[in-house]
């Protein structure tokens, strides 16, 4: 009868990676569940160097200003002046933009104050995206030299 005597040698040649893979997946799960997802990050936008300008007179302008009470929702003005009417909700913004597109002004310029949260700009940009025929442009201020 033949006996196999090299069983210990075969076991020494193989490293079982299963426990290490299990630990890595547990660490990844822990990091995923314990990290905080907050939307209020400060976005540092670099100064504009090059770009194609859009005429303000032939565009619909939406101005976003911070609320006086410090709330996260921005004050939305429908026009290019600070005395422009204020939008009460997203439906009013959409109606304003639809009227401008119908009048031959398909370009929409979003002009936001630096204190307005990035999420509010994205919210208004999403409303612009819902208006058929509208193209979105973000206003930037030229750097002061």
VOMAR-277009 format. One record per residue: residue number from 1; residue in three letters; x, y, z of N, C-alpha, C, O, CB in turn. Coordinates in pm, 1 decimal, padded with zeros to 6 digits. Glycine has a CB too. Example, Ala and Ser with C-alpha at 12.3 -4.5 7.8 and 13.67 -1.06 7.14 Angstrom:
<atoms>
- i, aa, n.u, n.v, n.w, ca.u, ca.v, ca.w, c.u, c.v, c.w, o.u, o.v, o.w, cb.u, cb.v, cb.w
- 1, Ala, 01319.0, -00569.0, 00780.0, 01230.0, -00450.0, 00780.0, 01320.0, -00330.0, 00780.0, 01423.6, -00331.9, 00846.5, 01130.8, -00447.3, 00904.6
- 2, Ser, 01285.0, -00225.0, 00708.0, 01367.0, -00106.0, 00714.0, 01290.0, 00003.0, 00787.0, 01340.9, 00113.8, 00803.9, 01408.4, -00059.8, 00572.5
</atoms>
This chain:
<atoms>
- i, aa, n.u, n.v, n.w, ca.u, ca.v, ca.w, c.u, c.v, c.w, o.u, o.v, o.w, cb.u, cb.v, cb.w
- 1, Unk, 00083.8, -00116.3, 00000.0, 00000.0, 00000.0, 00000.0, 00089.1, 00123.5, 00000.0, 00184.9, 00134.2, 00076.5, -00095.8, -00000.8, 00120.7
- 2, Unk, 00054.5, 00214.9, -00087.0, 00131.6, 00338.3, -00098.2, 00077.5, 00442.2, -00001.7, -00043.5, 00462.4, 00009.5, 00128.6, 00392.0, -00242.3
- 3, Unk, 00165.6, 00504.8, 00064.7, 00123.8, 00611.9, 00156.6, 00174.7, 00744.1, 00103.8, 00280.7, 00754.5, 00042.1, 00176.3, 00586.9, 00301.5
- 4, Unk, 00098.5, 00838.2, 00129.6, 00137.6, 00972.5, 00085.7, 00193.8, 01046.1, 00207.1, 00123.0, 01066.2, 00305.8, 00015.5, 01050.9, 00022.3
- 5, Unk, 00316.0, 01084.9, 00200.3, 00381.3, 01143.3, 00316.4, 00403.1, 01293.7, 00302.5, 00448.2, 01357.2, 00397.9, 00513.1, 01075.1, 00340.2
- 6, Unk, 00373.1, 01351.7, 00189.1, 00403.9, 01493.0, 00167.0, 00284.1, 01585.1, 00191.0, 00278.7, 01693.5, 00133.1, 00454.5, 01512.4, 00026.5
- 7, Unk, 00190.7, 01546.1, 00272.4, 00072.8, 01629.6, 00296.6, 00108.5, 01758.3, 00369.2, 00049.1, 01862.5, 00341.4, -00030.8, 01552.6, 00376.8
- 8, Unk, 00202.8, 01753.9, 00460.2, 00242.8, 01875.2, 00532.0, 00312.8, 01973.6, 00438.1, 00296.3, 02094.7, 00452.7, 00335.2, 01839.8, 00650.2
- 9, Unk, 00388.8, 01924.5, 00344.3, 00457.3, 02011.8, 00250.0, 00359.0, 02083.1, 00157.8, 00378.8, 02200.5, 00126.5, 00557.0, 01931.9, 00167.8
- 10, Unk, 00254.4, 02015.3, 00114.0, 00154.2, 02076.5, 00027.1, 00077.7, 02186.1, 00099.9, 00045.3, 02288.6, 00039.9, 00057.2, 01970.6, -00024.9
- 11, Unk, 00048.7, 02166.9, 00225.5, -00024.6, 02267.7, 00302.5, 00061.3, 02392.3, 00324.6, 00008.3, 02503.2, 00330.3, -00069.7, 02209.7, 00437.9
- 12, Unk, 00190.7, 02375.8, 00336.9, 00278.7, 02489.7, 00357.2, 00294.0, 02573.0, 00230.3, 00327.1, 02691.3, 00238.9, 00414.5, 02442.4, 00404.8
- 13, Unk, 00271.6, 02516.5, 00116.7, 00287.5, 02588.2, -00009.3, 00166.9, 02674.4, -00044.0, 00178.9, 02760.7, -00130.9, 00313.0, 02490.7, -00120.5
- 14, Unk, 00054.2, 02656.1, 00017.8, -00068.8, 02728.4, -00016.6, -00106.9, 02822.4, 00097.8, -00115.2, 02780.2, 00213.1, -00185.2, 02629.0, -00046.6
- 15, Unk, -00129.9, 02949.2, 00065.6, -00174.2, 03047.0, 00165.2, -00321.0, 03074.3, 00140.6, -00361.1, 03107.7, 00029.1, -00090.1, 03179.3, 00158.6
- 16, Unk, -00400.2, 03060.1, 00244.0, -00544.6, 03082.6, 00232.0, -00573.3, 03232.6, 00245.7, -00550.4, 03290.6, 00351.9, -00623.5, 03000.6, 00340.2
- 17, Unk, -00623.3, 03295.6, 00138.5, -00648.6, 03440.1, 00135.8, -00790.6, 03476.3, 00180.7, -00822.1, 03594.6, 00193.0, -00624.5, 03493.8, -00004.3
- 18, Unk, -00874.8, 03379.5, 00204.8, -01014.4, 03406.2, 00238.3, -01029.8, 03494.8, 00361.8, -01107.3, 03590.2, 00355.4, -01087.3, 03275.9, 00260.4
- 19, Unk, -00961.7, 03470.2, 00473.2, -00979.2, 03558.9, 00588.9, -00937.5, 03703.3, 00560.5, -01002.3, 03796.7, 00607.8, -00899.6, 03506.0, 00706.1
- 20, Unk, -00830.6, 03722.0, 00484.1, -00786.7, 03858.5, 00453.1, -00888.9, 03930.1, 00365.0, -00915.5, 04048.4, 00386.2, -00649.2, 03856.4, 00383.6
- 21, Unk, -00946.1, 03861.6, 00267.5, -01049.1, 03921.2, 00182.4, -01171.2, 03957.1, 00265.4, -01230.7, 04062.9, 00245.0, -01088.3, 03825.2, 00068.5
- 22, Unk, -01209.5, 03870.2, 00359.2, -01323.9, 03899.0, 00446.4, -01300.0, 04024.9, 00529.6, -01389.7, 04107.9, 00544.2, -01351.8, 03779.8, 00538.8
- 23, Unk, -01180.7, 04038.9, 00583.4, -01147.5, 04155.9, 00665.2, -01149.9, 04282.3, 00579.9, -01199.1, 04385.5, 00625.6, -01008.9, 04138.7, 00731.6
- 24, Unk, -01098.8, 04277.1, 00458.5, -01097.7, 04394.1, 00369.7, -01240.9, 04436.6, 00337.9, -01272.3, 04555.6, 00341.7, -01020.0, 04363.3, 00238.5
- 25, Unk, -01327.7, 04340.7, 00306.7, -01467.4, 04375.2, 00278.5, -01537.2, 04432.7, 00401.0, -01620.0, 04522.9, 00388.2, -01543.0, 04252.6, 00229.1
- 26, Unk, -01505.0, 04381.8, 00519.2, -01564.5, 04437.1, 00640.8, -01517.2, 04580.8, 00663.8, -01596.2, 04666.3, 00703.8, -01529.4, 04349.2, 00762.4
- 27, Unk, -01389.4, 04607.6, 00638.8, -01339.0, 04744.2, 00652.6, -01403.5, 04838.2, 00551.3, -01438.2, 04951.4, 00584.7, -01187.3, 04746.4, 00636.4
- 28, Unk, -01419.4, 04792.0, 00428.5, -01483.7, 04875.8, 00326.4, -01628.4, 04904.8, 00364.3, -01675.0, 05017.6, 00348.0, -01477.6, 04807.5, 00188.1
- 29, Unk, -01699.3, 04805.4, 00414.1, -01838.1, 04825.3, 00456.9, -01844.6, 04923.4, 00573.1, -01931.7, 05010.3, 00575.5, -01902.4, 04691.3, 00497.0
- 30, Unk, -01753.9, 04910.8, 00669.2, -01751.5, 05002.6, 00782.4, -01727.0, 05145.7, 00736.8, -01795.3, 05237.6, 00782.2, -01644.6, 04960.7, 00882.5
- 31, Unk, -01630.0, 05165.8, 00647.3, -01600.3, 05300.5, 00597.6, -01718.2, 05358.1, 00520.6, -01749.0, 05476.5, 00534.0, -01475.8, 05298.4, 00508.4
- 32, Unk, -01783.7, 05276.7, 00441.2, -01897.8, 05323.3, 00363.2, -02012.5, 05366.7, 00453.4, -02075.4, 05469.8, 00429.6, -01944.8, 05214.4, 00267.8
- 33, Unk, -02039.3, 05288.3, 00556.2, -02153.1, 05318.9, 00643.4, -02122.2, 05426.2, 00746.8, -02213.8, 05493.0, 00794.7, -02198.3, 05194.0, 00713.6
- 34, Unk, -01996.7, 05444.2, 00781.9, -01964.9, 05541.5, 00886.8, -01926.3, 05678.8, 00832.4, -01917.1, 05774.3, 00909.4, -01853.0, 05488.9, 00972.4
- 35, Unk, -01903.7, 05690.9, 00702.6, -01867.1, 05822.4, 00647.7, -01991.1, 05910.1, 00637.0, -02101.7, 05861.6, 00613.0, -01799.1, 05807.8, 00508.7
- 36, Unk, -01970.7, 06038.0, 00654.9, -02080.4, 06133.7, 00649.0, -02086.5, 06194.2, 00510.4, -01987.5, 06246.6, 00459.4, -02064.3, 06243.7, 00755.8
- 37, Unk, -02204.2, 06186.2, 00450.2, -02225.1, 06244.6, 00317.9, -02298.3, 06377.0, 00337.3, -02419.5, 06379.4, 00358.3, -02306.0, 06147.4, 00223.6
- 38, Unk, -02224.7, 06485.1, 00330.1, -02286.8, 06616.1, 00346.6, -02276.1, 06691.4, 00214.7, -02173.5, 06684.9, 00147.0, -02220.0, 06696.4, 00462.6
- 39, Unk, -02381.3, 06762.3, 00178.8, -02382.9, 06834.9, 00053.1, -02337.5, 06978.3, 00066.6, -02341.7, 07052.4, -00031.6, -02519.1, 06831.7, -00005.1
- 40, Unk, -02294.8, 07020.1, 00182.7, -02261.3, 07159.2, 00203.8, -02114.1, 07191.0, 00191.1, -02064.2, 07281.1, 00258.6, -02307.7, 07200.3, 00335.9
- 41, Unk, -02043.6, 07118.8, 00105.9, -01902.1, 07147.4, 00090.6, -01881.9, 07282.7, 00023.7, -01963.4, 07325.8, -00057.9, -01833.6, 07037.1, 00009.9
- 42, Unk, -01774.6, 07347.7, 00058.5, -01740.7, 07474.9, -00004.0, -01667.5, 07443.5, -00134.4, -01569.7, 07368.8, -00135.3, -01652.8, 07565.1, 00091.4
- 43, Unk, -01715.0, 07499.9, -00241.6, -01655.3, 07476.6, -00372.1, -01575.6, 07600.4, -00409.8, -01631.3, 07709.6, -00421.6, -01763.8, 07443.9, -00479.9
- 44, Unk, -01445.3, 07583.4, -00428.5, -01358.2, 07693.4, -00466.7, -01343.7, 07689.8, -00618.4, -01269.7, 07607.9, -00672.7, -01218.7, 07684.0, -00395.3
- 45, Unk, -01415.2, 07779.5, -00686.0, -01413.4, 07783.6, -00831.5, -01301.3, 07875.9, -00876.3, -01292.1, 07989.6, -00830.0, -01550.1, 07830.7, -00888.1
- 46, Unk, -01216.2, 07827.8, -00966.0, -01106.6, 07914.1, -01011.5, -01158.7, 08030.4, -01095.0, -01267.7, 08024.3, -01151.8, -01005.1, 07833.1, -01092.7
- 47, Unk, -01080.2, 08134.1, -01101.1, -01118.2, 08252.3, -01179.2, -01122.2, 08218.0, -01327.7, -01042.5, 08137.7, -01376.1, -01019.6, 08369.1, -01153.7
- 48, Unk, -01215.5, 08279.4, -01399.0, -01229.8, 08254.1, -01541.9, -01116.9, 08323.2, -01617.5, -01088.8, 08441.0, -01595.2, -01367.8, 08302.7, -01593.1
- 49, Unk, -01053.4, 08249.7, -01705.7, -00946.0, 08305.5, -01785.2, -00992.0, 08322.1, -01929.3, -00970.8, 08427.4, -01989.5, -00820.8, 08216.6, -01777.8
- 50, Unk, -01054.5, 08219.6, -01984.8, -01101.3, 08223.0, -02122.0, -01246.6, 08178.4, -02126.2, -01291.2, 08101.3, -02041.2, -01013.6, 08134.1, -02212.8
- 51, Unk, -01317.8, 08225.4, -02222.2, -01454.9, 08183.2, -02240.1, -01522.8, 08269.3, -02343.8, -01473.6, 08375.4, -02382.3, -01530.6, 08188.4, -02108.6
- 52, Unk, -01636.5, 08221.0, -02387.5, -01714.8, 08294.9, -02485.6, -01826.6, 08365.2, -02410.4, -01903.3, 08302.0, -02337.7, -01771.3, 08200.7, -02598.0
- 53, Unk, -01835.2, 08494.1, -02427.9, -01936.1, 08571.0, -02358.7, -02075.0, 08552.3, -02418.0, -02090.0, 08521.8, -02536.3, -01899.2, 08715.8, -02360.6
- 54, Unk, -02174.7, 08570.7, -02335.4, -02314.4, 08564.2, -02376.6, -02374.7, 08701.3, -02351.1, -02359.1, 08757.6, -02242.7, -02393.0, 08451.1, -02299.9
- 55, Unk, -02443.0, 08754.2, -02450.2, -02505.1, 08886.4, -02435.8, -02619.1, 08880.5, -02333.9, -02710.9, 08799.4, -02346.3, -02557.8, 08937.5, -02572.6
- 56, Unk, -02611.7, 08966.2, -02234.6, -02712.6, 08968.3, -02129.9, -02847.8, 09016.2, -02182.1, -02952.6, 08973.1, -02134.2, -02667.0, 09056.9, -02015.7
- 57, Unk, -02844.3, 09105.2, -02280.1, -02969.0, 09161.9, -02333.1, -03052.2, 09058.6, -02408.6, -03174.6, 09070.0, -02414.0, -02937.9, 09279.1, -02425.0
- 58, Unk, -02987.1, 08958.1, -02467.0, -03060.3, 08857.9, -02544.5, -03073.5, 08726.5, -02468.5, -03091.5, 08620.9, -02529.2, -02991.1, 08833.7, -02678.0
- 59, Unk, -03064.5, 08732.5, -02336.4, -03071.6, 08612.5, -02254.1, -03165.9, 08634.0, -02136.4, -03192.0, 08747.1, -02095.1, -02932.1, 08573.1, -02204.1
- 60, Unk, -03215.9, 08523.6, -02083.7, -03292.2, 08527.4, -01959.3, -03191.6, 08516.1, -01844.9, -03104.2, 08429.4, -01847.2, -03400.7, 08411.8, -01953.3
- 61, Unk, -03203.6, 08602.2, -01746.6, -03108.8, 08604.9, -01635.1, -03180.6, 08563.3, -01507.7, -03290.1, 08610.9, -01477.8, -03045.1, 08746.0, -01618.7
- 62, Unk, -03116.5, 08473.0, -01433.0, -03166.6, 08430.7, -01302.5, -03056.9, 08461.1, -01201.1, -02945.0, 08411.1, -01212.5, -03206.3, 08277.2, -01301.4
- 63, Unk, -03090.0, 08543.7, -01101.4, -02993.5, 08584.7, -00999.5, -03024.2, 08509.4, -00870.2, -03139.0, 08504.9, -00825.9, -02997.7, 08739.6, -00976.5
- 64, Unk, -02921.0, 08450.5, -00810.3, -02935.8, 08380.2, -00682.9, -02862.3, 08458.4, -00574.6, -02742.7, 08485.0, -00585.9, -02881.5, 08233.9, -00692.4
- 65, Unk, -02935.1, 08494.7, -00470.3, -02877.9, 08570.7, -00358.8, -02901.5, 08495.9, -00228.8, -03000.1, 08423.1, -00217.2, -02938.9, 08713.1, -00351.3
- 66, Unk, -02813.0, 08512.1, -00130.2, -02837.6, 08446.3, -00001.3, -02954.6, 08513.0, 00070.9, -02977.9, 08633.0, 00056.8, -02710.6, 08450.4, 00087.3
- 67, Unk, -03026.8, 08433.3, 00147.7, -03137.2, 08486.7, 00226.9, -03082.1, 08571.3, 00341.8, -02974.4, 08543.6, 00394.5, -03226.5, 08372.0, 00281.2
- 68, Unk, -03156.5, 08673.3, 00379.4, -03113.0, 08761.1, 00488.4, -03111.7, 08687.5, 00622.1, -03032.6, 08721.1, 00710.2, -03204.2, 08883.8, 00497.4
- 69, Unk, -03199.4, 08586.6, 00638.2, -03206.1, 08513.6, 00764.3, -03102.4, 08401.6, 00774.2, -03094.1, 08332.9, 00876.0, -03344.0, 08456.1, 00782.1
- 70, Unk, -03022.8, 08383.6, 00667.4, -02917.1, 08282.9, 00669.5, -02962.4, 08142.6, 00635.7, -02884.7, 08048.4, 00651.7, -02854.1, 08281.4, 00802.1
- 71, Unk, -03085.7, 08124.7, 00589.3, -03132.0, 07990.7, 00554.5, -03062.2, 07941.1, 00428.9, -03003.6, 08019.3, 00354.1, -03284.0, 07989.5, 00534.7
- 72, Unk, -03069.0, 07810.3, 00406.6, -02996.2, 07748.2, 00295.4, -03058.8, 07780.1, 00160.5, -02988.6, 07782.1, 00059.4, -02990.6, 07597.7, 00314.4
- 73, Unk, -03189.4, 07805.3, 00156.7, -03256.0, 07834.4, 00030.0, -03217.7, 07973.5, -00018.3, -03219.0, 08069.9, 00058.3, -03409.1, 07822.7, 00044.7
- 74, Unk, -03184.0, 07982.2, -00144.9, -03143.8, 08110.6, -00202.3, -03266.2, 08190.2, -00246.2, -03370.8, 08134.2, -00278.8, -03048.6, 08089.2, -00321.5
- 75, Unk, -03250.0, 08323.4, -00246.2, -03352.6, 08411.1, -00301.6, -03329.0, 08414.2, -00452.3, -03218.7, 08446.0, -00496.9, -03347.7, 08557.0, -00237.7
- 76, Unk, -03431.9, 08381.2, -00531.6, -03418.5, 08370.6, -00676.4, -03489.2, 08489.3, -00740.3, -03610.3, 08505.8, -00726.1, -03476.8, 08235.8, -00729.1
- 77, Unk, -03411.3, 08572.8, -00811.7, -03466.5, 08688.2, -00881.2, -03473.6, 08656.7, -01030.3, -03377.2, 08606.8, -01088.4, -03381.0, 08815.9, -00855.0
- 78, Unk, -03587.2, 08685.8, -01091.5, -03611.0, 08654.8, -01232.5, -03589.4, 08780.0, -01316.1, -03685.3, 08848.2, -01352.1, -03754.2, 08598.9, -01254.0
- 79, Unk, -03466.8, 08809.7, -01346.3, -03431.1, 08928.0, -01423.4, -03286.5, 08965.4, -01395.5, -03218.4, 08901.7, -01315.2, -03524.9, 09045.6, -01390.3
- 80, Unk, -03240.8, 09070.4, -01463.9, -03099.1, 09106.0, -01452.2, -03071.5, 09220.0, -01356.0, -02960.6, 09273.4, -01353.9, -03045.8, 09142.1, -01586.0
- 81, Unk, -03170.0, 09258.0, -01276.6, -03148.6, 09364.4, -01177.7, -03191.3, 09314.1, -01040.1, -03264.1, 09215.4, -01028.4, -03227.6, 09493.7, -01216.1
- 82, Unk, -03145.2, 09383.1, -00936.7, -03183.3, 09344.7, -00801.0, -03327.7, 09379.4, -00768.4, -03381.3, 09334.9, -00667.0, -03092.1, 09411.1, -00701.5
- 83, Unk, -03391.6, 09460.0, -00855.4, -03532.3, 09492.7, -00834.5, -03624.4, 09400.7, -00914.8, -03744.5, 09426.1, -00923.2, -03558.4, 09638.2, -00872.2
- 84, Unk, -03570.1, 09295.1, -00973.4, -03649.1, 09199.3, -01051.6, -03742.2, 09121.9, -00958.6, -03715.3, 09109.8, -00839.1, -03556.3, 09101.5, -01130.0
- 85, Unk, -03851.9, 09069.5, -01013.8, -03944.5, 08993.2, -00929.0, -03878.5, 08866.2, -00874.4, -03791.8, 08806.4, -00938.0, -04071.3, 08956.4, -01008.3
- 86, Unk, -03922.4, 08827.7, -00755.0, -03866.2, 08710.0, -00689.0, -03952.8, 08588.6, -00719.9, -04075.6, 08597.2, -00719.4, -03855.4, 08731.9, -00535.5
- 87, Unk, -03888.2, 08475.3, -00746.8, -03960.5, 08351.3, -00774.6, -04003.6, 08287.3, -00643.0, -03926.1, 08281.1, -00547.5, -03872.7, 08253.0, -00857.4
- 88, Unk, -04126.3, 08240.4, -00639.0, -04175.4, 08176.5, -00517.2, -04139.6, 08028.0, -00511.4, -04122.6, 07972.3, -00402.9, -04325.7, 08193.5, -00507.0
- 89, Unk, -04128.3, 07963.7, -00628.6, -04095.1, 07821.3, -00633.0, -04035.1, 07786.5, -00769.6, -04018.1, 07873.9, -00854.7, -04221.0, 07734.4, -00604.5
- 90, Unk, -04003.6, 07659.2, -00789.6, -03942.4, 07615.5, -00915.1, -04037.9, 07629.5, -01033.1, -03993.5, 07648.2, -01146.4, -03896.3, 07471.2, -00903.3
- 91, Unk, -04167.2, 07620.8, -01008.6, -04265.3, 07636.3, -01116.8, -04261.5, 07777.3, -01173.7, -04274.5, 07795.4, -01294.8, -04406.8, 07603.9, -01066.6
- 92, Unk, -04244.0, 07876.6, -01088.6, -04235.1, 08015.6, -01135.3, -04108.3, 08036.2, -01218.9, -04110.2, 08108.8, -01318.3, -04236.6, 08113.6, -01014.9
- 93, Unk, -03998.8, 07972.4, -01178.4, -03874.8, 07982.7, -01256.3, -03894.8, 07919.5, -01393.6, -03855.2, 07975.6, -01495.7, -03756.7, 07914.5, -01181.9
- 94, Unk, -03956.7, 07802.0, -01394.1, -03979.3, 07731.1, -01520.6, -04070.4, 07811.2, -01613.3, -04047.3, 07815.5, -01734.1, -04040.1, 07592.7, -01494.2
- 95, Unk, -04173.0, 07874.0, -01558.2, -04264.5, 07955.6, -01638.4, -04191.4, 08076.4, -01698.0, -04210.6, 08109.1, -01815.1, -04384.2, 08002.6, -01552.6
- 96, Unk, -04107.9, 08142.3, -01617.5, -04028.7, 08256.8, -01663.5, -03936.6, 08215.5, -01777.9, -03927.0, 08285.3, -01878.9, -03946.0, 08316.2, -01547.3
- 97, Unk, -03869.2, 08101.9, -01761.8, -03776.4, 08055.0, -01864.3, -03850.0, 08012.3, -01991.0, -03803.4, 08039.4, -02101.6, -03693.1, 07939.1, -01810.9
- 98, Unk, -03963.7, 07946.2, -01975.8, -04042.5, 07904.2, -02092.2, -04089.9, 08024.8, -02172.1, -04087.9, 08023.0, -02295.2, -04163.0, 07819.8, -02048.2
- 99, Unk, -04132.5, 08129.7, -02102.2, -04175.6, 08252.4, -02169.6, -04059.4, 08315.9, -02246.5, -04078.2, 08365.2, -02357.7, -04232.9, 08352.8, -02067.2
- 100, Unk, -03940.5, 08314.7, -02188.1, -03823.0, 08371.8, -02254.9, -03781.5, 08289.4, -02376.1, -03744.0, 08346.1, -02478.7, -03706.2, 08382.0, -02157.1
- 101, Unk, -03787.5, 08157.0, -02366.6, -03754.1, 08072.1, -02481.0, -03853.5, 08096.5, -02593.6, -03814.5, 08103.0, -02710.2, -03753.4, 07922.4, -02440.6
- 102, Unk, -03981.9, 08110.3, -02560.1, -04084.1, 08137.7, -02660.9, -04064.1, 08274.4, -02724.9, -04100.6, 08294.5, -02840.8, -04223.0, 08129.3, -02599.0
- 103, Unk, -04006.0, 08369.2, -02650.2, -03981.8, 08503.6, -02702.0, -03849.9, 08513.2, -02779.3, -03812.8, 08621.8, -02823.7, -03981.7, 08603.6, -02587.8
- 104, Unk, -03779.1, 08402.2, -02795.8, -03655.2, 08403.6, -02873.6, -03530.1, 08425.8, -02792.6, -03426.4, 08461.9, -02848.2, -03663.3, 08507.6, -02976.6
- 105, Unk, -03537.1, 08404.9, -02660.9, -03419.3, 08417.3, -02574.8, -03392.9, 08281.1, -02508.3, -03426.1, 08261.3, -02391.5, -03439.9, 08530.3, -02466.4
- 106, Unk, -03333.0, 08187.7, -02583.5, -03314.3, 08053.0, -02527.8, -03197.6, 08040.2, -02430.2, -03188.1, 07940.9, -02358.2, -03294.5, 07956.2, -02639.0
- 107, Unk, -03109.3, 08139.0, -02427.2, -02994.9, 08131.7, -02336.0, -03036.9, 08176.8, -02196.5, -03104.3, 08278.4, -02179.8, -02877.3, 08218.3, -02387.9
- 108, Unk, -02995.6, 08099.2, -02097.4, -03027.6, 08130.4, -01958.0, -02896.0, 08148.3, -01883.7, -02811.0, 08059.3, -01883.0, -03115.8, 08017.7, -01891.6
- 109, Unk, -02880.2, 08265.3, -01821.0, -02759.7, 08295.1, -01743.6, -02794.8, 08285.9, -01596.0, -02884.6, 08355.2, -01548.1, -02702.1, 08436.5, -01779.1
- 110, Unk, -02723.3, 08199.9, -01524.2, -02738.6, 08193.2, -01378.7, -02625.0, 08273.9, -01317.9, -02507.3, 08247.7, -01342.3, -02738.0, 08044.1, -01326.2
- 111, Unk, -02663.3, 08372.6, -01238.2, -02565.5, 08459.3, -01172.4, -02586.5, 08442.7, -01022.5, -02686.2, 08490.1, -00967.9, -02580.8, 08611.0, -01217.3
- 112, Unk, -02492.5, 08375.3, -00955.3, -02507.6, 08344.7, -00813.3, -02405.1, 08419.7, -00729.9, -02290.2, 08436.9, -00770.7, -02494.8, 08194.7, -00789.4
- 113, Unk, -02447.9, 08463.4, -00613.7, -02358.5, 08525.2, -00516.9, -02265.6, 08417.4, -00460.4, -02300.8, 08299.5, -00458.6, -02439.1, 08595.6, -00402.7
- 114, Unk, -02149.1, 08457.6, -00415.3, -02052.5, 08362.7, -00360.8, -02099.4, 08294.3, -00234.0, -02048.1, 08187.7, -00200.0, -01923.9, 08432.0, -00334.0
- 115, Unk, -02195.0, 08351.8, -00162.9, -02244.1, 08294.4, -00037.7, -02356.1, 08192.0, -00059.4, -02397.2, 08124.3, 00034.8, -02293.3, 08405.0, 00053.2
- 116, Unk, -02405.0, 08180.7, -00182.5, -02512.8, 08086.2, -00212.8, -02453.8, 07946.1, -00219.5, -02347.8, 07925.6, -00278.7, -02584.9, 08122.8, -00346.9
- 117, Unk, -02522.7, 07849.3, -00158.5, -02473.7, 07712.0, -00157.8, -02477.3, 07653.0, -00297.9, -02564.2, 07685.0, -00378.9, -02556.1, 07625.9, -00061.9
- 118, Unk, -02381.3, 07566.6, -00323.8, -02368.9, 07503.0, -00455.5, -02493.9, 07421.8, -00490.8, -02532.6, 07414.1, -00607.4, -02244.9, 07412.3, -00459.1
- 119, Unk, -02556.0, 07362.0, -00390.3, -02677.1, 07283.7, -00413.6, -02791.2, 07367.0, -00469.2, -02871.4, 07316.9, -00548.0, -02720.8, 07217.9, -00286.0
- 120, Unk, -02799.8, 07492.7, -00429.7, -02904.3, 07580.7, -00481.8, -02880.3, 07612.9, -00629.5, -02975.0, 07619.5, -00707.8, -02910.8, 07710.6, -00399.7
- 121, Unk, -02754.2, 07632.8, -00667.4, -02722.1, 07656.7, -00808.3, -02757.9, 07533.0, -00890.4, -02812.5, 07544.4, -01000.1, -02571.5, 07692.4, -00825.8
- 122, Unk, -02727.0, 07415.3, -00837.0, -02761.3, 07291.3, -00906.9, -02912.1, 07273.6, -00919.8, -02960.6, 07223.8, -01021.4, -02701.3, 07171.5, -00834.2
- 123, Unk, -02986.6, 07314.7, -00816.6, -03132.9, 07303.7, -00821.6, -03189.4, 07389.6, -00934.0, -03274.1, 07343.7, -01010.6, -03195.3, 07345.2, -00686.7
- 124, Unk, -03143.2, 07513.9, -00944.5, -03190.7, 07603.0, -01050.5, -03143.2, 07553.9, -01186.9, -03216.6, 07564.4, -01285.1, -03142.3, 07747.4, -01025.8
- 125, Unk, -03021.5, 07500.5, -01194.1, -02971.3, 07445.6, -01320.1, -03057.0, 07327.3, -01365.3, -03078.1, 07308.2, -01485.1, -02824.0, 07402.2, -01305.1
- 126, Unk, -03106.2, 07248.4, -01270.8, -03194.9, 07136.9, -01305.5, -03327.5, 07187.8, -01360.9, -03384.3, 07126.5, -01451.2, -03219.9, 07047.9, -01182.7
- 127, Unk, -03376.9, 07298.6, -01308.2, -03500.2, 07358.4, -01360.8, -03476.7, 07407.0, -01503.5, -03562.8, 07390.2, -01589.8, -03548.2, 07475.8, -01270.4
- 128, Unk, -03360.3, 07467.3, -01528.9, -03326.7, 07511.3, -01664.5, -03321.9, 07390.9, -01758.3, -03366.9, 07399.4, -01872.6, -03191.0, 07586.8, -01665.9
- 129, Unk, -03268.0, 07279.9, -01710.9, -03261.2, 07159.6, -01791.9, -03397.6, 07102.9, -01826.5, -03412.0, 07032.9, -01926.8, -03181.1, 07056.3, -01721.2
- 130, Unk, -03498.2, 07132.3, -01744.6, -03633.5, 07083.3, -01771.7, -03705.8, 07164.8, -01878.0, -03806.6, 07119.7, -01932.5, -03714.5, 07083.9, -01644.8
- 131, Unk, -03655.5, 07284.7, -01908.3, -03719.9, 07371.6, -02007.5, -03664.8, 07336.0, -02145.3, -03544.7, 07346.5, -02170.0, -03695.9, 07523.7, -01974.8
- 132, Unk, -03753.0, 07294.5, -02233.5, -03710.5, 07253.9, -02366.9, -03662.6, 07373.9, -02447.8, -03730.8, 07476.0, -02455.6, -03824.5, 07183.2, -02440.0
- 133, Unk, -03545.7, 07360.6, -02507.2, -03489.8, 07465.7, -02590.9, -03400.3, 07563.3, -02518.2, -03339.1, 07649.0, -02581.9, -03598.7, 07540.0, -02654.8
- 134, Unk, -03390.5, 07553.3, -02386.5, -03307.3, 07645.6, -02309.2, -03165.0, 07593.0, -02299.3, -03143.0, 07472.7, -02285.1, -03366.1, 07667.2, -02168.5
- 135, Unk, -03068.0, 07684.7, -02307.0, -02927.8, 07647.4, -02288.0, -02874.3, 07722.4, -02166.9, -02901.1, 07841.2, -02149.1, -02842.3, 07678.6, -02415.6
- 136, Unk, -02799.1, 07652.0, -02084.6, -02752.7, 07704.9, -01956.2, -02615.0, 07767.9, -01968.5, -02525.4, 07711.9, -02031.7, -02749.9, 07594.6, -01851.1
- 137, Unk, -02598.9, 07885.3, -01907.5, -02471.0, 07955.1, -01900.4, -02454.5, 08005.3, -01757.2, -02549.3, 08054.9, -01696.5, -02463.6, 08073.6, -02004.5
- 138, Unk, -02334.2, 07992.1, -01704.6, -02304.6, 08037.0, -01568.5, -02223.6, 08165.9, -01578.3, -02121.2, 08170.9, -01646.4, -02226.8, 07926.9, -01487.1
- 139, Unk, -02270.0, 08269.1, -01510.1, -02199.3, 08397.7, -01511.5, -02079.9, 08390.6, -01417.3, -02089.7, 08337.5, -01306.6, -02294.2, 08514.4, -01470.9
- 140, Unk, -01968.6, 08444.1, -01462.1, -01848.4, 08454.0, -01378.5, -01800.2, 08597.7, -01382.5, -01827.0, 08671.1, -01477.7, -01736.0, 08355.6, -01426.8
- 141, Unk, -01729.5, 08636.5, -01279.0, -01674.8, 08771.4, -01272.6, -01528.4, 08764.5, -01311.3, -01455.1, 08677.8, -01263.6, -01692.8, 08833.9, -01130.8
- 142, Unk, -01486.3, 08853.6, -01396.1, -01346.6, 08858.7, -01436.5, -01262.2, 08893.9, -01314.3, -01302.9, 08976.1, -01232.3, -01324.7, 08962.0, -01551.6
- 143, Unk, -01145.3, 08832.3, -01301.9, -01059.6, 08863.6, -01187.2, -01012.4, 09008.3, -01191.1, -00981.2, 09062.2, -01297.3, -00939.1, 08769.7, -01183.7
- 144, Unk, -01007.8, 09069.9, -01074.3, -00960.7, 09208.2, -01063.6, -00810.5, 09205.5, -01051.6, -00755.1, 09136.1, -00966.3, -01025.0, 09282.0, -00942.1
- 145, Unk, -00744.2, 09281.4, -01137.4, -00597.4, 09281.3, -01138.1, -00542.3, 09408.8, -01082.0, -00420.6, 09425.7, -01075.1, -00544.3, 09260.6, -01277.8
</atoms>
